[in-house]
Amino acid sequence: MTLRVAPAAPEDLCDAVAVIHRAFATLAGRIDPPSAALTETAKSLAARFDGGGTVFVARLDGKIVGAVCADPKPDGSIYLDRLAVDPALVGQGIARALVTAVEDFARETGHDRVTLGVRLVLTDNIALFRHLGYAETGRKAHPGFSEPTSMDLEKSV
Ligand SMILES: CC(C)(COP(=O)(O)OP(=O)(O)OC[C@H]1O[C@@H](n2cnc3c(N)ncnc32)[C@H](O)[C@@H]1OP(=O)(O)O)[C@@H](O)C(=O)NCCC(=O)NCCS
């Protein structure tokens, strides 16, 4: 089995959005408000490229099994979101490969760090990102919530 990560071509975006929806559907009932990843479309993914960002897809033996988005921000960072792995294939290093691709993209495009947000209730995801070298920089509340609901993390690259 060969895992390859590369920027998505336009014809990959339907499969990319499908894997994002499958992955984030597993969080239903665990996070409130629901993830906006579920409203992502091939068109909204395509728009990431217009702002200088990219969408990476992971292929296992040619089939798209994971995706992640990377967007440049004015503060010199790359923002990582929509990290998604096919639920049948978790625990095999696909997310690590996708995160590495975003970190390489950040370096290659002259950005000094990768930032992201994780819901506080997703303690397993927080532990995963800490394991990959990310550190907390703050906490935020989603609109309508009085207490923080998400953690900001970043890693220098
Ligand atoms: C979260 C998700 C992306 C993880 O994907 P995955 O392919 O199973 O992750 P990987 O196997 O690549 O794991 C990455 C690394 O984190 C480690 N890790 C995973 N869970 C961990 C945990 N709870 N604590 C510490 N380390 C953990 C793994 O051991 C691996 O490290 P290694 O390469 O040194 O062995 C996947 O489960 C998913 O798509 N979930 C639904 C959507 C989602 O939650 N997206 C992220 C939103 S913040």
The ligand as a Gaussian input file, in Angstrom:
#p B3LYP/6-31G(d) Opt

LIG

0 1
 C       -8.282000      13.178000      13.761000
 C       -7.876000      12.416000      12.501000
 C       -7.574000      13.407000      11.396000
 C       -6.632000      11.558000      12.823000
 O       -6.223000      10.877000      11.638000
 P       -5.275000       9.582000      11.686000
 O       -4.875000       9.274000      10.305000
 O       -5.927000       8.518000      12.481000
 O       -4.001000      10.115000      12.523000
 P       -2.530000       9.473000      12.435000
 O       -2.641000       7.984000      12.443000
 O       -1.781000      10.082000      11.309000
 O       -1.890000       9.976000      13.802000
 C       -0.995000      11.073000      13.829000
 C       -0.082000      10.951000      15.021000
 O       -0.802000      11.313000      16.206000
 C       -0.696000      10.268000      17.158000
 N       -1.936000      10.242000      17.908000
 C       -3.156000       9.926000      17.460000
 N       -4.053000      10.041000      18.444000
 C       -3.355000      10.423000      19.528000
 C       -3.715000      10.704000      20.882000
 N       -5.000000      10.606000      21.299000
 N       -2.741000      11.083000      21.746000
 C       -1.451000      11.198000      21.340000
 N       -1.051000      10.937000      20.067000
 C       -2.012000      10.552000      19.189000
 C       -0.468000       9.007000      16.342000
 O        0.161000       7.985000      17.116000
 C        0.437000       9.545000      15.257000
 O        1.746000       9.701000      15.736000
 P        2.990000       8.819000      15.155000
 O        3.008000       9.119000      13.664000
 O        4.172000       9.369000      15.897000
 O        2.662000       7.387000      15.472000
 C       -9.021000      11.453000      12.041000
 O       -9.385000      10.610000      13.104000
 C      -10.260000      12.184000      11.558000
 O      -10.416000      12.463000      10.357000
 N      -11.201000      12.514000      12.508000
 C      -12.448000      13.189000      12.156000
 C      -12.228000      14.633000      11.727000
 C      -11.407000      15.398000      12.740000
 O      -11.561000      15.256000      13.955000
 N      -10.515000      16.258000      12.224000
 C       -9.635000      17.080000      13.022000
 C      -10.371000      18.257000      13.525000
 S       -9.341000      19.182000      14.660000

